[in-house]
Amino acid sequence: MDSTMPDRGLPLSLWGIWWNAILLLRPAFSRLRTFMWFATAVAGLTVRLELLGVTSIVRALNLRPRLYTTLLDHFHSSGINLDRLSALWTQAVLQMFPHLVRVNGRLVLVGDGIKAPKRGKKMPAVKLLHQQSESNTKPEYIMGHSMQAVGLLVDAANSVFCVPLAVRIHEGLVWSNRDKRTLLDKMLGLIDILALKAPSTLSPMPTTPPARWRAACSSRATIS
């Protein structure tokens, strides 16, 4: 499989650029079939007009209804190395965005957490969550997923954007009762997975207690 689209003397289409970016992630998959299903899922997420999970991907790409189950099985595939996929995507972002935001010569990472409400009673990692919000329109407690995400600031289109690098569910999943890591420890561990070789600085969102972040980030200002 070529790493670029065929050269016919014409500039690459938007889908051509998209495909070249997706191909950079191929080493994270042990099987070509798994990689192609991954590309199909990402294509559906790119063009879908509704937020109905796998159903919206099937509708957006006009797939045969019988492929719904096959696509669903892909998300449980053992042929995906998720940590390597995150690291490869980070390296791809560094290649595709030449104008990176730097402060004192360091890349700027942005970290934040989100609590997404879920109704599924048997859905994995769903737990009772406390919402720290000053808005009286939100309930104090919800059932849902607690996730943390890391992004990289880039200069593009005369503005600054945060390109997502990785997101993980960091509450509700217990692999060992000896695991005493805090959410902050898990966030820093997520940054280690990205395998950034360039010096970088983690900038928390304003909703995070700044004193705790400064103490933690000062020891990991350089990610290697």
N, C-alpha and C positions, 0 to 999 in steps of 0.2 A: 504494500500500500504506500503510494507516494506521500511525502510530507507536505506537498503543495498541490494546488489545483492545476489542471492542464493549462499551459500557457498558449493562448490563441491570439496573442498580440493585443488583447483587450485588458483593461484593468479588472482586478478581481471584484466580483460582486460581493455584496454584504454577506451572503451565505458562504462564499469562498473564504472570506476572512474568518468567519465563524468556524468553518471546518478546519482551517489551519490551526486555530487555537485549540480546538477539541483534540486534534491529533497529538498535541504535546502531552496529553494525559494518558496516552496509550500504555506506557510502561506500568501503570498502576493496575492493569488488568491481566490476569493470567491466561485468559481465553479471548480470542477475537470476537466470538459470539457475544460474550458479556460486554465487551467494549461497544459493540454496535448497538446493543440494547440501551446502554448508557447514553450513547449519542442520540438515540431515538427519544429517550426520556427528556434529555436536555433540550432537544429541538421542540418538543411539545411544550415544555415550560417556557420556552422563548416566545412562542406565538399564541399561546392560549389566551382566551378572553374571559375565562371564568376560573374560580378557585374551588374546583370540585375534585381535587386529588388526581388519581390516575384516570378517572373518567374524563376530566378535562383534557388530558393528554391524548386520549383515544379520539375524542371529538375534534380537537384542533388539527390532528394529522390525518383524520378520516381513516383510521385504522379499522380493520375488520373486528367486529365485536368479540370474536373468539380469542383475539390476542390480548384481551384485557387481563386474563389470568396469567398469561406468559409475562406480560409487562410487570404485573404485580410481583411475580416470583423473582424478577430481576433485583428488586430492592432487598432481597434476602440472600443474594448470591454470595457464595464463598470465593468467587473469582475476583473480588474487589479488595484491594489493600487500601483502606480508607485513609490511614495516616500518610501513606505515600502519595495518594491522590491529592491530599491537601498540600503536601510539600511541592508536588509538581505544578499544581495550580498557582502557588505562590511564585515559583520561578517563571511561569508563563506570564503572570501579571508584570513582573519586573522586566520582561522582554517586550511586552506589548505596549507598556506605558513608559515612554522615555523620560517624561517630565514628572519626576517624583518629588513630592513635597519633602524638604529636608530642613531640619532645625539643628544648627551647629554641626552640620555634616551628617546627621543621623536621619534615617527614614522615620516617618511618623506613623505609628500604628494606633488605631482607635479601638478600644474595647468597650463593650456594653452588654447588658443582659436584658432579656425580654421574657415575659410570662404570657404564654399563649393559652387561652381557655380551651378546654377539650371536654366533650360530652361523653366520650367512650368510657364506659365503666370498667372494661377489661383491657383498655389500651395500655401498653407498656409505658412505664415512667410517669404516668399521670398521678399527681398527688395534690394534697391540699396546700395551696400557696397563699401567703399573705402579701397583699399588694401595698407597697409603700407609696402612696399617692395623696396629694393634697386635693384632688378632685373628688367632690361628693357624688359624682355620677358613677363611680366605680365601686363595686362591692369590696369590702375589706378582705374577704377570703374567696378564692375561686379554686376550682379543680382544673388543672392544666399542666403544661410542660414548662419547666424553667430552663431556659437556654442562655448560653453566652456566646458572643460572636467577636471576631477580630477582623478588622479591615485595614487597608493601606490607603493613605491620602495621596492623591495624584492631581496634577494640574492638567485639565482638559477642557476644551470648549470655553475658554476664557473664564473658567471657574475652578473650584476645587471639589473633587468627588472622593467619596470613600468606597473603594472597591472591596467587596467582601472576600475574605481569604478562607475562613473556616468558621463553622458554628457547631456546637455540641450541646446535647442535653446534659446538664451538670447536676441536676437534682432528680431524685426518684429512682436512680439506678445504683444499686448497691452490689458491688462485686465481692467485697470482703468487709466484714465488720471491724477489721483492723485498720481500714482506711479512714484516717482522721483528717484528710485534707479539707480545707475550707474552699469556698467558691473562688476566692482569690488565688489559692494555690492551683486550682484546676484551670483558671484562666491563664496563669503563667505557664502551666504545662501545655496548654493549647498552643501557645506561642512557640514553645520548644519543638512541637510537631512540625511547624512550618519550615524549620531548618533554614532560617534566614542567615545568609553569610555576611550581609552588610550590617554595620552598626545601626541600631534602631532604638527608638524611644516609644514606650507605651503611654498613650494619653487616654485617661479614663473619661467617660462622659460626665457632665456636671452633676448627675444624680448620685454618683458614687462618692462615698466619704473620702475627701482628698488626702487626709493625713495618712490613712492606711495605704493608699495607693502609692504615695511618695515613698513611704518606708520600704514597700515591697519592690517598687520599680528601680529604686536606687541601686539595689544589688544586682539587677538584671538589665541594666540599661543597654548593655551590648549583648546581642543575641548571636551566638555562633553555632 
